[in-house]
Amino acid sequence: MLRLLVAAASPLALGPAQASERHNERDLIRAFTFQNLTVYCGQFTPAALSQTVGKDGGINGLALHVKAEAAAELPEADADRLLRRSADTARALALNAVRLHYDADREVENARITQWCDAVVVPAVRRHIESHGAAEEGGPTATEQRRP
């Protein structure tokens, strides 16, 4: 479900933009969405932030890195629009993902969110960080490593 939300972000946020901006926007939305979810999950699983740290840092560092890369290629006004649009889309995606676990019973809701954070969000964020680190080094990404 998390992959679906992040993958769905690209067409929602993309307007008339250059190909490199579209790539940057997709990367920004994904990084910002994971960042939002990690911070949110930290309320239910305090170790979420520390569990998502890879050898090159955590999701906050990765989001800053992706943000800097995206902004570096664009004029300041375009970069600001891209960052705002990406951040807004990421917040909406994260909120929609969290809302799927809401329940009228607060204890049930907390248990659902905690389980989802532990079983889905933290591993997905960790894979994303590791994958990004491997791509930066020119090595195989996590997806490429799984291919036979």
N, C-alpha and C positions, 0 to 999 in steps of 0.2 A: 504494500500500500504506500509506503514511504517513497519508493522508487517511482511509483506512478505519479504521485503529487509533484515530485521534483521534475520528472520528465515532462509533465503537463505544463510546467511553468514556462518553458521556452516559447511555445506558440502564443500563450496568453500575453506575454510582455513584449513580444517583438513587433515593432512597427516598421516603417520604412527606414531601414538602417543598412549599413554596409555589412558585408559578410563577417569581417573581423569583429565588428561591434556586436553582431548576433552571437558569435562565439563567446565573446567577453560577457555578454548579458547572461547567457546560459550558465557560464561558470560562476558569475556573481550570484545569481539567484540560488544556485545549488549551495555555494559556500555560505551565503547569508541564511538560507533555510536551515542548513545543518547547525549553524551558529545559534540561531533562535531556538531550535529544538534542544540543543545541548544545554543552553542556559535554562530553558523551561524545565527540562528533566532534572537539572541540578536541584530543583526544589523538592523533588520526590526521591531522587537518588543522589545524595550529596557527592558521591564519588564520580558522578558522570563526567565532570570536567577533567579530572585526573585520569579517568579511564579512556579518554579520547585523545590523549597525548601520544603522538608518534615520535619517532626519532628526531624529526625536524620541528617539533612543537605541536601545539594543539590547534583546535578549530579556530580560535580567535586569531592566532598568528596566520593561519592559512587564509582566513577571510581578509585580513589586512593585506596579505601578499597578492591575492587575486584582485583586490580593489586597486592596489597600486599599479599592477600590470594593465588593468583595463583603463584606468585614468591616464596612464602615461601615453597611450596611443591617440588620445583625443584632445581637441581643444577644450579648455576649461569648462565652458558652458555646456558642451555636449557631454563631458565627463560627469558633471553635476547631475544632468538629467538622467543619464544612464544609471548612476549610483542610486539616485532617489527612486527611479522606476524599479530597479532590481530589488532594493531594500523593501519597498512597498509590496511587491509581488511575493518576496520571501516571507514577510510577516503574515500575509494572507494565507499562503500555503501552510506555514507552520500552524497557524491558528486552526485552519480546517482539519489538519491532521490530528491535532489535539482534541478537537470537538468530537471526533469519531469515538472517543473514549469516555465522553461525558455520561453520567448516569444520575438519576434522581437521588439515589442513595450515595452520600458522600464517601462512605467507606468503600463501597464497590468501585466508585469512580477512581479514588486514590489507588486502590489495588490494581485496577486496569491500567492506569497511567504508569504506575511504577513498573509493572510487568512489561508493558510496551517499551518503556524507556530502556530497561535492562536487556530485553530480548531483541529489540529491533533498532532503536535509535542509536544507542551507544555502539553496537557492532557496525552499523552502517556508517556512522561518522568515522570510526576508526579505520574502516576499509577505505573510505574516501581520502582520509589524510595519508594513509600508506600509499594509495594509488597515485595521489598527486606527487608525493615524494619520489616515487619510482619514476614517474614521467619527467620530473624535473632533472633527475640524474641521467636521463636517457636510457634507463633500464626498462624492463617490461612492466606494464601496469598490472594491477591485480587481475584484471580481466584477461590480459595476455598470458599471465602465469597459469591461469586455469585451463587455457586451451591446450588440447592434446598435441 
